[in-house]
Amino acid sequence: MTSSTCRSHSLKLRQAAVGIAGALVLSAAVPDAAADYPDRPIRLIVPSPPGGGTDTSTRAIVPKLSEILNQNIVVDNRPGASGNIGAEIASVAPADGYTLLAIIASHASNPAVMRKVTFSLARDFAPISRTVTLPNVLISHPSVPAKNTKELIAYIKSRPGQLNFASGGIGSIQHFAMELFLNMAQLKMTHVPYKGVAPATSDVIAGHVPMIAANILTILPHVKNGRVRAYGVTSLERSSAAPDLPTIAEALPGYEAVQWYGLVAPAGTPRAIVNKLHAAVVQTLNDPAVRQGFLNGGADTTPSPSPEAYAKLIRAEIAKWAKVAKEAGIKPE
């Protein structure tokens, strides 16, 4: 090796050493993004009015979550457009962990039925964790003679297009739950959308419309007093709130259409902060008092194993309901 070659080689080694040392100094100077997080109150956007299901389920976890994070969490209700107004606000918030969004299952189905959705649930948010799962119950007015799901399928099949079902509106979870049921069982019924699930359920109880996939929390008292007939819950597993009710999947394997709630942050939120929030949410949902509070209301705490698992669920739900909408001929409005 010539002297000039040696000098060149030595220079490269010194430059590399300086580069490595500089990188180490720089990394030491940049603290862990989650080390001091959170050091100020967190804004939690709830895209529904106070008192609604999204609001109550979110507020039920806030005290314990705030305690674990040792920081105040301020709930900011931003209702409207099937939850899209609050989601739009959150999608453009700074990605620093100080703005979170409570989302619901309909955020995954909205793109299939709404033209003006200005954000992408999969692209514009960093999933943290699912929080709670709540099934619906497929019910009918007692005048429908079918006593169980198999009899109900046969009854509807013998009257293609002649029977109606109610929902809380086009694109609601009740609407999609029924469309999925009809699609999987190869049945035809006529959809009667209402402006809300409460009036829709009331009309089924009154016998004006024969059927609906109703909210388990509000319908169980009517099931118990015989005002409606329940065929099963729309979850894959039986509900702790009504363990004697079978699942629809027991007669129609693979059927699942549940309401779920969860938390996300704006896309770009540092991964360390997302991980810290995920761990705090899981700890909150595993708290016995929090879990029992949801069980008493008919809901199950279902934290995601990881942010990636929640992201996978969200993508699967978006694809699932887009497929159901397409096959049912539901056009975006």
Summary of the structure (lengths in Angstrom):
residues: 333
radius of gyration: 25.0
end to end distance: 75.8
largest distance: 100.8
contacts: 1108
relative contact order: 0.17
helix: 46%
strand: 19%
